[in-house]
Amino acid sequence: MLLQILLAIALSVIALHALLVLAIFLQWEWFVRLYFRGLFACLYRKRVVGLENLPAEGGYLLCSNHVSWLDGSLMLWFIPRPVHFIVDASNFRGKFMFALGKVFDSIMMTSSPKSIARALKAGRDGLNHGKVIGLFPEGGISRNGQLQAFRPGMEKILKGTEAPIVPVYLDGMWGSIFSNSGGRFLWKMPQLTRRTLTLHIGKPLPTQTPVATVREKVQQLNAQAYKQIGTRQPILTRRLIRSLRGSGRGIKSADSTGAELSGKTLLVRILALRKMLRREVLDDKEINVGILLPPSVPAVAVNFAMAIDRRVGVNLNYTVSSDVMNKCIHTAGIKHVLTSRRFMEKFDFKLDAEMVYLEDIKDRVGWMDKLSGLLGGFVFPARLTEWLLGLQNVSGDDILTVIFTSGSTGTPKGVMLTYANIGHNVDAIDCVVRLRKEDSVLGVLPFFHSFGYAVTLWGVNTLSSAGVYHFNPLDAKQVGKMAEKYKATVMLGTPTFLRGYLRRIEPEQFKWLDVVVVGAEKMPIALADQFEKRFGVRPVEGYGATELSPLVSVNVPPSRSVEKFQIDCRECSVGRPVNGVAAKVISADDGEDLPVGTDGLLMISGANVMKGYMGREDLTCEAIRDGWYATGDVAKIDKEGFIHITGRVSRFSKIGGEMVPHIQVEEELAVAFCEGDDDDAIRVMVTSVPDEKKGERLIVLHLPSEKQPDELRKHLVAAGLPNIYIPSQDSFLEVAEIPLLGTGKLDLKGAQDLALELTAAVAR
């Protein structure tokens, strides 16, 4: 009986497919549509957001992102009216595929100019006759999930019509076997459960809308999509447990003290530590817990122990004073600070919290704690471990950590970042950099630094790579040894760190390195050239902010690039926004959106925007306007979507009513100071002090040099800078060192305070 039923089902399937083939060749559009709609309904869940934005009648141009081979077919399922897509004829070779394209009245074109002209005319005629014309303006499938540049063919189709443009974003296909996630199509494990696909439909745009503006609108729909799905994804702590359980016997986490742990062993220690801390140290109602540890295996374990215990780990900045740290402790309401005696011997902190030393409590980990860790790490199914920890009760909107801003422009603020915020950053890094199982990530950024926390802590341990940690990024000698020992392939840092590595690390120590991403400050082209010449890998720039979890954009490293298919890196830029993030530039005067290529205030929206500043709703409202975070950076976005940072609002001086950019003056002075010198250290910094006559006055802080102010002023004049940009002769002040933060950023507040002090001393 069972055999007969199975045979009947098999024959029915064969008959249905035979009928489909017949329907395609006979051009029975109604049957083919019915078939595919039924098939897609079985494979996917469908959601539509903004259906009311689709015109009910008349022609319009549908412009969508493109991440998979099925996007065009899926669009026919989502859109109520028939859509006629302009498609590449090379994808419809053979009689069957050609007939399939024709059944939907697709407009096919080849690479020949005549074919392109015919296709554009057919699209234009279709719009004038009230049809819906579909277009993938990127011109191909995105190989890394990022929205690529839109090609200008759209304008030619619309010329001579009054058809509106409808921007749409199809979410959910990235990661499927039909996308290039993981660096390949088809040949990967398919998702066994039904995917949820969501089509986000934007408001119709006028016919004359520039291509770059249409792209911007699609990018904003992308950010909207990720905001909505961010809280529905598996919580980071659940992903962490599954990652560590499945990481095998190889080293997952190591540091410069010699500690080396596999993923499962690390998980056992995390679970045991969590159980002991609950019993011996932390109160049930104690949510925020301070952590004062350098990047290391113990710091990894402590951070994850707090997270799986559903507490908020607050990594404190050990490069600031006791007063500043105590302000952070009071803001976060911290009672206990988890730290190490060995580490604290280097400091003289007097903190308003109880210090808990790991060396003192390690003997309190009893056999029951160890047994609990072994069961959760090796024996119980991952889902049972998660259930016992109560992780099913954690929401993406819950706070995962509080990271205090660097304080480069003032008092540090407590940035509340959620599980969804950091989870989005992990996914973004996975899309763009594609961390692999064989990757070893050099973790030199401290965990109080948002990039260190999001990428080298959570990213490394929830993805398949290994993390190798050292507590001091400026200790080039030890960094080189760690890179050589563990064959480090990926490194995040700042240009300041790279300068030190150029002088003190041997090329063979970095011979495995193939990804270097820098941020926090602008990277000079000369520095990138020197680093590539010495180590054979070219650094690329990324951009972010603590308030943005932190990643906003990044250039794809050459070793992970798919440049053959798409442009994904542009020097002198900080890259395109990652998936789930939208960027725009507005006027600082009236808040109006500015066109492509225009300098203005950079605004960011997406799944990465913080929950807010802890205890400062007033500052949160100032920083986030209608879902857009005001970065304080001056930038422009080019027509292909790459962001170019041109300055910072706080790094401009208003002199005689004109805005003078510090960075532009600084860059020219850096060239003058480094002439004839191979040392690429930061030698000069521009800041400002109040001036009674002109409002502000530029001050140049510089290291000892034989070059005289008059010579430097002449260099600025020769470089073509306006007179108002050129500091006076008495504005050049020699200092022993340029003020820097512990993260390698310029200390803007410290520099201004120093300038005020020195100018006051000169005046006396």
C-alpha positions in Angstrom: 0.0 0.0 0.0 2.8 2.5 1.0 4.7 1.6 -2.2 1.6 2.3 -4.3 1.1 5.7 -2.6 4.8 6.7 -3.2 4.6 5.5 -6.8 1.4 7.6 -7.3 3.1 10.7 -5.8 6.2 10.2 -8.0 4.1 9.8 -11.1 2.1 13.0 -10.2 5.3 15.0 -9.8 6.7 13.7 -13.1 3.4 14.5 -14.9 3.3 18.0 -13.3 6.8 18.8 -14.5 6.1 17.4 -18.0 3.0 19.7 -18.1 5.2 22.6 -17.0 7.7 22.0 -19.8 4.8 21.8 -22.3 3.2 25.0 -20.9 6.5 26.8 -21.3 6.9 25.9 -24.9 3.2 26.5 -25.6 3.6 29.9 -23.8 0.8 29.2 -21.3 1.7 32.1 -19.1 -1.2 31.5 -16.6 -0.1 27.9 -15.9 3.6 28.8 -15.5 2.8 31.6 -13.1 0.4 29.3 -11.1 3.1 26.7 -11.0 5.9 29.0 -9.7 3.6 30.8 -7.3 2.7 27.4 -5.8 6.4 26.3 -5.7 7.6 29.5 -4.1 4.8 29.3 -1.5 6.0 25.9 -0.5 9.7 27.0 -0.2 9.3 30.5 1.3 7.2 32.6 3.6 6.2 35.9 1.9 5.9 39.3 3.5 5.3 42.6 1.7 5.9 46.0 3.4 4.6 49.1 1.6 2.3 47.4 -0.9 0.2 50.6 -1.0 3.1 52.4 -2.7 2.7 50.4 -5.9 0.7 52.3 -8.5 -2.5 50.4 -9.3 -2.4 51.4 -13.0 -0.1 53.0 -15.5 3.4 52.2 -16.3 6.3 52.4 -13.7 9.9 51.3 -13.5 10.6 48.8 -10.7 14.2 49.1 -9.4 15.4 46.3 -7.1 18.6 45.1 -5.5 20.0 41.8 -6.8 21.7 39.1 -4.6 20.5 35.8 -6.1 19.6 34.0 -9.3 16.0 33.7 -8.3 15.3 37.4 -7.7 13.5 38.1 -11.0 11.3 35.0 -10.6 10.5 35.9 -7.0 9.5 39.4 -8.0 6.9 38.0 -10.3 5.5 36.3 -7.2 5.5 39.4 -5.1 4.2 42.0 -7.5 0.4 41.7 -8.3 0.7 43.1 -11.8 2.8 41.4 -14.6 6.4 42.6 -14.5 8.5 42.6 -17.7 12.2 42.4 -16.7 15.1 43.6 -18.8 17.5 40.7 -18.6 20.8 39.5 -19.8 20.2 37.1 -22.7 23.3 35.0 -21.7 21.3 33.7 -18.7 18.6 32.3 -21.1 20.7 30.1 -23.4 19.0 27.0 -24.7 15.5 26.5 -26.0 14.0 25.8 -22.6 15.4 28.8 -20.9 14.7 31.1 -23.9 11.1 29.9 -23.9 10.9 30.5 -20.1 12.0 34.1 -20.6 9.6 34.6 -23.4 6.6 33.2 -21.4 7.0 36.2 -19.0 7.6 38.6 -21.9 11.1 39.4 -20.6 13.1 42.0 -22.6 16.4 40.2 -23.4 19.5 42.0 -24.4 23.1 41.1 -25.2 26.3 43.1 -24.8 26.1 44.5 -28.4 25.2 48.2 -28.7 22.3 47.5 -31.0 20.8 44.9 -28.7 21.1 47.3 -25.7 19.5 50.1 -27.7 16.6 47.8 -28.7 16.1 46.6 -25.1 16.1 50.2 -23.8 13.5 51.2 -26.4 11.4 48.2 -25.6 11.4 49.2 -22.0 10.5 52.8 -22.8 7.7 51.7 -25.1 6.4 49.4 -22.4 6.3 52.2 -19.8 4.4 54.5 -22.3 1.9 51.7 -22.8 1.2 51.3 -19.1 3.3 48.3 -18.4 5.5 47.5 -15.4 9.1 47.3 -16.4 11.5 45.6 -14.0 15.2 46.4 -13.7 18.2 45.4 -11.6 20.2 48.6 -11.9 23.4 47.1 -10.4 23.8 45.2 -13.7 24.6 41.9 -12.0 24.3 39.8 -8.8 26.1 41.3 -5.8 28.9 39.0 -4.7 29.1 40.2 -1.1 25.5 41.3 -0.4 26.3 45.0 -0.5 24.3 47.2 -2.8 26.5 48.0 -5.8 26.6 51.1 -8.0 23.6 51.7 -10.2 24.2 51.9 -13.9 22.9 54.9 -16.0 20.7 52.8 -18.3 17.8 53.6 -16.1 17.8 57.3 -17.3 17.8 56.2 -20.9 14.7 53.9 -20.4 12.8 56.8 -18.7 13.7 59.4 -21.3 10.6 60.6 -23.0 8.2 59.0 -20.5 6.4 60.3 -17.4 6.6 56.9 -15.6 7.5 57.0 -11.9 10.3 55.0 -10.4 9.4 52.5 -7.6 12.4 51.5 -5.4 12.2 48.1 -3.8 14.4 45.9 -1.7 14.1 42.1 -1.6 15.3 40.8 1.7 16.0 37.2 2.7 17.8 35.6 -0.3 21.3 36.4 0.8 22.6 33.3 2.5 20.6 31.0 0.2 22.2 28.5 -2.2 21.2 30.9 -5.0 23.4 33.7 -3.6 27.2 34.1 -3.4 27.3 34.0 0.4 30.4 32.1 1.5 32.0 32.9 -1.8 30.1 30.4 -4.0 26.8 29.7 -5.6 24.8 26.5 -5.2 27.6 24.3 -3.7 26.7 24.7 0.0 24.4 23.3 2.6 20.8 24.6 2.0 18.7 25.9 4.8 16.3 23.2 5.8 13.5 25.4 7.1 11.4 27.8 5.0 13.1 31.2 4.5 11.1 34.3 5.2 11.3 36.7 2.2 10.3 40.3 2.6 9.8 42.8 -0.2 10.1 46.4 1.0 8.5 48.8 -1.4 9.4 52.5 -1.3 7.3 55.5 -2.3 7.3 56.3 -6.1 9.9 58.8 -7.2 9.6 61.3 -10.0 10.8 60.3 -13.5 13.7 62.8 -13.3 15.2 61.4 -10.1 19.0 61.0 -10.4 20.3 57.4 -10.5 22.4 58.0 -7.4 19.3 59.1 -5.5 17.3 56.0 -6.5 20.2 53.9 -5.2 20.2 55.8 -1.9 16.4 55.1 -1.5 17.0 51.3 -2.1 19.8 51.4 0.4 17.5 53.0 2.9 15.0 50.2 2.3 17.8 47.8 3.0 18.5 49.5 6.4 14.7 49.4 7.1 14.7 45.7 6.4 17.6 44.9 8.7 16.1 47.0 11.5 13.0 44.7 11.4 14.8 41.4 11.1 17.6 42.3 13.7 15.4 41.3 16.6 14.2 38.1 15.0 17.6 36.5 14.3 19.1 34.0 16.8 20.5 35.8 19.8 24.2 36.2 19.8 24.7 34.1 22.9 22.9 31.2 21.3 25.0 31.5 18.2 28.1 31.6 20.5 27.3 28.3 22.2 26.6 26.6 18.8 29.8 28.0 17.3 32.0 26.9 20.3 30.4 23.5 20.4 31.1 23.0 16.7 34.6 24.4 16.5 36.5 21.1 16.7 39.7 20.4 18.6 41.8 23.3 17.1 42.8 26.4 19.0 39.8 28.8 19.2 41.3 31.4 21.6 44.9 32.1 22.5 46.9 34.9 24.0 50.4 36.1 24.7 50.6 34.6 28.2 50.6 31.1 26.5 46.9 30.3 27.2 45.4 28.2 24.4 41.8 26.8 24.4 39.7 24.9 21.9 36.1 26.1 21.4 34.5 23.4 23.6 37.1 23.9 26.4 36.5 27.6 26.3 32.7 27.0 26.6 33.2 24.7 29.6 35.2 27.4 31.3 32.6 30.1 30.5 29.8 28.0 31.9 31.8 27.0 35.1 32.8 30.7 35.6 29.3 31.9 35.2 27.9 29.4 37.7 30.6 30.3 40.3 30.2 34.1 39.9 26.4 33.8 40.4 27.0 31.9 43.6 30.0 33.6 45.1 30.1 37.2 43.8 27.1 38.7 42.0 23.7 39.4 43.3 20.7 38.2 41.2 19.6 41.8 40.7 23.0 43.1 39.7 22.7 43.7 35.9 25.7 45.9 35.0 29.1 44.4 35.9 32.5 46.1 35.3 35.3 44.3 33.5 38.9 45.7 33.7 41.0 43.3 31.6 43.2 43.5 28.6 42.5 41.5 25.4 43.2 37.9 26.5 41.6 34.5 27.0 40.4 35.4 30.6 38.8 38.6 29.2 37.0 36.5 26.5 35.8 34.1 29.1 34.6 36.8 31.6 32.8 38.8 28.9 31.0 35.7 27.6 30.2 34.5 31.2 28.4 37.8 31.8 26.5 37.6 28.5 25.2 34.0 28.9 24.2 35.0 32.5 22.1 37.7 30.9 24.1 40.5 32.5 25.6 43.6 30.9 29.4 43.4 30.7 30.9 46.9 30.8 34.5 46.9 29.7 36.2 49.9 31.3 38.9 51.9 29.6 42.2 51.4 31.5 44.0 54.3 29.7 42.0 57.0 31.4 42.3 58.5 34.9 40.6 57.2 38.0 38.3 60.2 38.0 37.1 59.5 34.5 36.7 55.8 35.2 34.7 56.5 38.3 32.3 58.7 36.3 31.8 55.7 34.0 31.2 53.4 37.0 28.6 55.7 38.5 26.9 56.2 35.2 26.5 52.4 34.7 25.7 51.7 38.4 28.5 49.2 38.7 29.1 47.5 42.1 31.7 44.9 41.1 34.7 45.1 38.7 36.1 41.8 37.5 39.9 42.2 37.0 43.3 40.6 37.6 45.9 41.4 40.3 48.7 40.9 37.8 47.1 43.4 35.4 46.3 46.0 38.1 49.9 46.1 39.4 50.6 48.3 36.4 48.1 50.9 37.5 47.2 53.0 40.5 43.5 53.2 40.2 41.2 54.2 43.1 37.8 53.0 42.0 34.4 53.4 43.6 33.5 49.7 43.2 34.5 46.4 44.7 37.4 44.8 42.9 37.1 41.1 42.2 40.4 39.5 41.3 40.3 36.4 39.1 43.3 35.0 40.9 41.5 35.1 44.2 38.3 33.4 43.0 39.6 30.7 40.7 39.9 28.3 43.6 36.2 28.8 44.3 35.2 27.0 41.1 34.1 23.7 42.6 33.5 20.3 41.1 29.8 21.0 40.6 30.7 24.1 38.6 33.1 22.1 36.5 30.6 19.3 36.0 27.9 21.8 34.9 30.4 23.2 32.4 31.3 19.8 31.1 27.6 18.8 30.7 26.8 22.1 28.9 29.9 22.1 26.8 30.2 18.4 25.8 27.1 16.4 26.7 23.8 18.3 26.5 22.4 19.3 23.1 23.1 23.0 22.4 19.4 23.8 22.5 19.1 22.2 26.0 22.1 24.2 27.3 20.5 27.4 25.9 17.2 26.6 27.5 18.8 25.9 30.9 20.5 29.3 30.7 17.2 31.0 29.9 18.6 32.4 26.6 15.2 31.9 25.0 14.0 34.8 27.1 16.5 37.3 25.7 15.3 39.7 23.0 17.3 41.4 20.3 16.4 44.8 21.9 17.9 43.8 25.2 21.2 45.6 26.1 24.3 43.4 25.6 26.9 45.9 26.7 27.6 49.5 27.5 30.7 50.9 25.9 31.9 54.4 26.8 33.0 56.7 24.0 36.7 57.4 23.6 36.2 60.9 25.0 38.3 62.4 22.2 36.0 65.4 22.1 34.8 65.5 25.8 33.5 63.4 28.7 32.9 59.8 27.8 29.3 58.8 27.3 27.8 55.4 28.0 26.6 53.9 24.7 24.0 51.1 25.2 24.4 48.5 22.5 21.8 45.7 22.0 22.1 42.0 21.0 20.7 43.0 17.6 23.3 45.8 17.2 26.3 43.6 17.8 24.7 40.7 15.9 24.3 42.9 12.9 28.0 43.8 13.0 29.0 40.2 13.2 26.9 39.4 10.1 28.2 42.4 8.2 31.8 41.4 8.8 31.0 37.9 7.7 29.5 39.2 4.4 32.3 41.6 3.5 35.5 40.0 5.0 34.2 36.4 4.9 36.1 35.1 8.0 37.0 31.5 7.3 37.8 28.5 9.4 41.5 28.7 8.6 41.6 32.4 9.6 43.5 33.5 12.7 42.5 37.0 13.8 45.0 39.1 15.6 43.1 40.7 18.5 45.1 43.8 19.6 42.2 46.2 20.0 41.0 46.4 23.6 37.5 45.3 24.4 36.6 48.7 25.7 37.0 49.7 22.0 33.8 49.1 20.1 35.6 47.5 17.1 37.6 45.2 19.5 34.4 44.2 21.3 32.2 43.6 18.2 34.7 42.1 15.9 37.7 40.5 17.7 35.5 39.3 20.6 32.0 38.5 19.3 32.8 38.2 15.5 35.7 35.9 16.0 34.0 33.6 18.4 30.6 33.3 16.8 32.1 32.7 13.4 34.5 30.0 12.4 37.9 31.7 12.8 40.3 31.7 15.8 41.3 34.7 18.0 44.8 35.5 19.0 45.1 38.2 21.7 47.7 40.6 23.0 47.1 43.3 25.6 49.2 46.1 24.1 48.8 47.0 20.4 51.8 49.3 20.6 54.1 46.4 21.7 55.1 45.6 18.1 57.8 43.1 19.0 55.3 40.8 20.8 52.5 41.4 18.2 55.0 40.2 15.6 55.8 37.1 17.6 52.1 36.2 18.1 51.4 36.8 14.4 54.2 34.4 13.4 53.4 31.8 16.0 49.7 31.5 15.2 49.9 32.4 11.4 47.7 35.4 11.8 45.7 36.2 8.6 43.5 39.1 9.7 44.3 42.2 11.7 42.3 45.3 12.7 44.0 48.4 13.9 44.8 52.1 13.4 47.3 53.8 11.2 49.2 54.7 14.4 49.7 50.9 15.1 50.8 50.2 11.6 53.5 52.8 11.8 55.0 51.0 14.8 54.8 47.6 13.0 56.6 49.0 10.0 59.6 49.8 12.1 59.7 46.8 14.4 58.2 43.8 12.8 60.0 41.6 10.3 58.3 40.7 7.0 58.4 36.9 7.7 56.4 37.5 10.9 53.5 38.9 8.9 53.8 36.6 5.9 50.4 34.9 6.6 48.6 38.2 6.9 46.2 38.9 4.0 43.5 41.2 5.6 44.4 44.5 7.3 41.5 46.9 8.1 42.2 50.2 9.7 40.0 52.9 11.2 39.8 55.7 13.8 41.9 58.1 11.7 42.6 58.8 8.1 45.2 56.5 6.5 47.8 58.2 4.4 48.4 56.6 1.0 52.1 56.7 1.6 51.6 54.6 4.8 49.5 52.0 2.8 52.2 51.9 0.1 55.0 51.3 2.7 53.0 48.6 4.5 52.2 46.8 1.3 55.8 47.0 0.1 57.2 45.6 3.4 54.5 42.9 4.2 52.8 42.2 0.9 49.3 43.1 2.0 47.6 46.4 1.4 45.6 47.9 4.3 42.1 49.1 3.6 40.0 51.6 5.5 36.7 51.2 7.3 34.6 53.6 9.2 32.5 53.4 12.3 31.5 54.9 15.7 30.8 53.5 19.1 27.2 54.7 18.7 27.0 52.6 15.6 28.0 49.3 17.1 30.5 50.3 15.5 30.8 49.3 11.8 29.2 51.6 9.1 31.3 50.9 6.0 34.5 49.1 4.9 36.5 48.6 1.7 36.7 44.9 0.9 40.3 43.7 1.4 42.0 42.7 -1.9 42.3 39.1 -0.8 38.6 38.8 -0.2 37.6 40.9 -3.2 35.5 39.9 -6.2 36.8 42.8 -8.3 36.4 40.7 -11.4 32.6 41.1 -11.0 32.2 44.4 -9.1 34.1 47.4 -7.6 34.2 46.9 -3.9 37.2 49.0 -2.8 38.1 52.6 -3.5 41.2 54.2 -2.0 40.8 57.5 -0.1 37.3 56.3 0.8 36.1 54.3 3.8 34.1 52.0 1.6 30.4 51.4 1.0 27.9 51.0 3.8 27.6 47.4 4.9 24.3 45.5 4.6 21.6 46.9 6.8 23.1 50.4 7.0 22.1 53.5 5.0 24.1 56.8 4.8 23.2 60.2 3.6 24.7 63.7 3.7 22.7 66.7 4.9 23.3 70.4 5.2 24.5 71.5 8.6 22.5 74.7 8.3 18.9 73.5 7.4 19.1 69.7 7.6 18.1 69.2 3.9 19.5 66.2 2.0 22.4 67.1 -0.2 23.1 65.7 -3.7 25.8 63.1 -4.5 29.4 64.4 -4.3 28.5 67.3 -1.9 30.2 67.8 1.5 27.9 67.8 4.4 27.0 66.2 7.8 27.1 62.4 7.6 23.9 60.7 8.9 23.6 57.0 9.4 20.5 54.8 9.8 20.1 51.1 10.2 20.3 48.1 12.5 23.6 49.3 13.9 22.3 52.5 15.6 22.6 52.4 19.4 19.7 52.1 21.8 20.9 55.4 23.3 23.2 57.0 25.9 22.9 55.6 29.3 21.0 58.0 31.6 21.1 60.8 29.0 17.9 60.9 27.0 18.6 64.5 26.2 21.9 63.6 24.4 20.2 60.6 22.7 17.5 62.9 21.2 20.2 65.3 20.0 22.2 62.5 18.4 19.4 60.5 16.8 16.9 62.4 14.6 14.1 60.4 13.1 16.1 57.2 13.2 19.2 58.9 11.7 22.4 59.2 13.9 24.3 62.4 13.4 28.0 61.3 13.3 29.6 64.7 13.6 31.7 63.9 10.6 31.8 65.9 7.4 31.7 63.6 4.4 30.6 63.2 0.8 29.1 60.1 -0.9 30.1 59.5 -4.5 27.8 58.2 -7.2 28.8 54.6 -6.6 28.0 54.8 -2.9 31.5 55.1 -1.4 31.8 57.3 1.6 34.6 59.9 1.7 35.3 61.5 5.1 36.5 65.0 4.6 36.6 66.3 8.2 34.9 66.4 11.5 32.5 69.2 12.7 34.6 69.5 15.8 37.7 69.7 13.6 36.7 72.9 11.9 37.4 76.4 13.2 35.2 79.4 12.4 37.7 82.1 11.6 36.4 85.5 10.4 33.1 83.8 9.5 34.7 81.1 7.3 34.9 77.4 8.2 38.6 76.3 8.2 39.2 72.5 8.2 42.0 71.3 10.5 42.6 68.1 8.6 43.4 69.8 5.3 46.0 72.0 7.1 47.3 69.1 9.1 47.8 66.9 6.0 49.9 69.6 4.2 52.0 70.2 7.3 52.6 66.4 7.7 54.1 66.4 4.2 56.4 69.3 5.1 57.5 67.7 8.4 58.2 64.3 6.8 60.3 65.6 3.9 63.6 63.7 3.8 62.6 61.5 6.8 61.6 57.9 6.6 59.9 57.9 10.0 56.2 58.0 9.5 55.2 58.8 13.0 52.5 61.4 13.7 54.5 64.7 14.0 51.9 67.4 13.8 48.3 68.1 14.9 46.1 71.1 14.3 43.7 72.4 16.9 42.3 75.8 17.9 41.9 78.3 20.7 39.4 81.2 21.1 40.5 84.5 19.6 38.9 87.8 20.5 39.3 89.3 17.0 38.5 86.4 14.6 36.5 84.1 16.9 39.1 81.2 16.7 42.8 80.8 16.0 44.6 77.8 14.6 47.3 76.2 16.7 49.8 73.7 15.4 51.2 71.2 17.9 54.4 69.6 16.6 57.2 67.4 17.6 60.8 68.9 17.9 62.0 69.7 14.4 64.7 71.7 12.6 62.0 73.2 10.3 61.1 76.8 11.3 57.5 78.2 11.3 58.3 80.6 8.5 59.4 77.6 6.3 56.3 75.7 7.2 54.1 78.7 6.4 55.7 79.0 3.0 55.0 75.3 2.3 51.3 75.9 3.0 51.2 78.9 0.7 53.0 76.9 -2.1 50.3 74.1 -1.6 47.7 76.7 -2.6 45.9 77.0 0.8 44.0 80.3 1.3 45.6 82.8 3.6 42.9 82.2 6.3 44.0 78.6 6.5 47.7 79.5 7.3 48.5 79.7 11.0 50.4 82.7 12.3 54.1 82.3 13.1 53.5 82.3 16.9 50.9 79.6 16.5 53.4 76.8 16.0 54.0 75.2 19.4 56.6 72.4 20.0 55.5 69.5 22.3 57.2 66.4 23.5 54.5 64.2 22.1 51.2 64.4 20.1 48.2 63.7 22.4 46.8 60.3 21.6 44.1 58.1 23.2 44.7 54.5 24.2 42.9 53.4 21.1 45.4 55.2 18.8 43.0 58.1 18.0 44.1 61.7 18.2 43.0 63.1 21.6 41.2 66.2 20.4 40.1 67.4 23.8 43.6 66.7 25.3 45.2 68.6 22.3 42.9 71.6 22.8 43.5 71.7 26.5 47.3 71.5 25.9 47.0 74.3 23.3 45.1 76.5 25.8 47.7 75.9 28.5 50.7 76.6 26.2 49.2 79.8 24.6 48.3 81.1 28.1 51.9 80.4 29.3 53.2 82.3 26.2 50.8 85.2 26.9 52.2 85.5 30.5 
